[in-house]
Amino acid sequence: MFFNEFDSYMCVGSMSRGVLKEVLKEVRLVREKVERLEELVEERLVGLEEPLEDEVEAVKGYMKAKKKGNVKLIPIEDVKKET
């Protein structure tokens, strides 16, 4: 069978369409998870649920360190560099 440039383009185009469908599926899954995480954050921040004991302890520890001046804020861009 003889293939020309157009046929090759069509094969790549249909393959790309399948890849795009798979990417779209993955993006939708990530979006669902992010939305759920947002719901959890809102529940905690609004106070619909009482904080867990370890969360209360973590906040107390942070407040003590902040009062002593031991809190060091790092720009998000620098976090990758340190890990």
Backbone torsions as a table, in degrees:
resi	resn	phi	psi	omega
1	MET	NA	142.9	-176.8
2	PHE	-101.7	128.1	177.0
3	PHE	-113.6	136.1	173.8
4	ASN	-106.4	-177.1	-178.3
5	GLU	-60.0	-36.7	-179.2
6	PHE	-63.8	-43.2	179.2
7	ASP	-62.6	-41.6	178.7
8	SER	-62.4	-41.4	178.3
9	TYR	-61.7	-42.1	-179.1
10	MET	-64.6	-39.1	179.3
11	CYS	-64.7	-45.3	179.1
12	VAL	-64.8	-40.3	179.9
13	GLY	-61.1	-43.3	-180.0
14	SER	-70.7	-33.8	177.2
15	MET	-66.5	-42.4	179.2
16	SER	-62.5	-37.3	179.3
17	ARG	-61.6	-41.2	177.8
18	GLY	-64.8	-41.0	178.5
19	VAL	-64.1	-43.0	179.2
20	LEU	-62.2	-38.1	177.4
21	LYS	-63.2	-40.6	179.5
22	GLU	-66.8	-40.7	177.8
23	VAL	-63.6	-43.4	178.6
24	LEU	-60.7	-40.3	177.7
25	LYS	-60.9	-45.4	179.7
26	GLU	-64.8	-41.2	179.0
27	VAL	-61.7	-41.3	178.5
28	ARG	-63.2	-40.0	178.2
29	LEU	-64.3	-43.1	178.8
30	VAL	-63.2	-41.7	179.8
31	ARG	-60.5	-43.3	178.7
32	GLU	-60.3	-42.2	-179.4
33	LYS	-67.7	-39.7	178.4
34	VAL	-64.4	-41.9	178.8
35	GLU	-61.4	-40.0	178.6
36	ARG	-65.5	-41.3	177.4
37	LEU	-62.9	-39.9	177.5
38	GLU	-61.3	-40.3	178.4
39	GLU	-62.4	-43.0	179.7
40	LEU	-63.8	-42.5	179.0
41	VAL	-62.9	-45.1	179.6
42	GLU	-61.2	-41.4	179.1
43	GLU	-60.1	-43.0	-178.5
44	ARG	-71.1	-42.1	-177.2
45	LEU	-71.3	-37.0	-179.3
46	VAL	-76.1	-25.0	177.7
47	GLY	93.5	22.2	177.0
48	LEU	-65.6	-29.1	177.3
49	GLU	-122.4	144.9	176.3
50	GLU	-70.6	143.8	178.5
51	PRO	-66.4	152.0	177.5
52	LEU	-73.4	159.8	-176.9
53	GLU	-57.8	-43.0	-179.3
54	ASP	-68.0	-29.8	176.6
55	GLU	-68.1	-41.2	178.5
56	VAL	-62.8	-43.9	179.5
57	GLU	-64.0	-39.7	179.3
58	ALA	-63.8	-40.2	178.8
59	VAL	-66.7	-42.6	178.1
60	LYS	-60.6	-43.8	178.5
61	GLY	-62.4	-40.7	177.9
62	TYR	-63.4	-44.8	-178.3
63	MET	-63.6	-39.2	177.5
64	LYS	-64.8	-45.3	180.0
65	ALA	-64.6	-36.9	179.5
66	LYS	-66.0	-42.4	-179.8
67	LYS	-63.1	-37.8	179.7
68	LYS	-79.0	-11.1	-178.0
69	GLY	83.3	20.5	-178.5
70	ASN	-92.7	4.7	-178.4
71	VAL	-88.6	127.1	179.3
72	LYS	-117.1	116.6	178.2
73	LEU	-88.5	131.7	-177.8
74	ILE	-118.2	129.6	176.3
75	PRO	-59.4	142.6	-176.4
76	ILE	-56.5	-33.0	179.7
77	GLU	-63.5	-31.2	-178.0
78	ASP	-82.6	-15.6	-178.4
79	VAL	-63.5	-42.3	178.9
80	LYS	-60.6	-38.5	-176.9
81	LYS	-65.9	-32.7	-176.3
82	GLU	-81.2	-20.8	-177.5
83	THR	-89.5	NA	NA
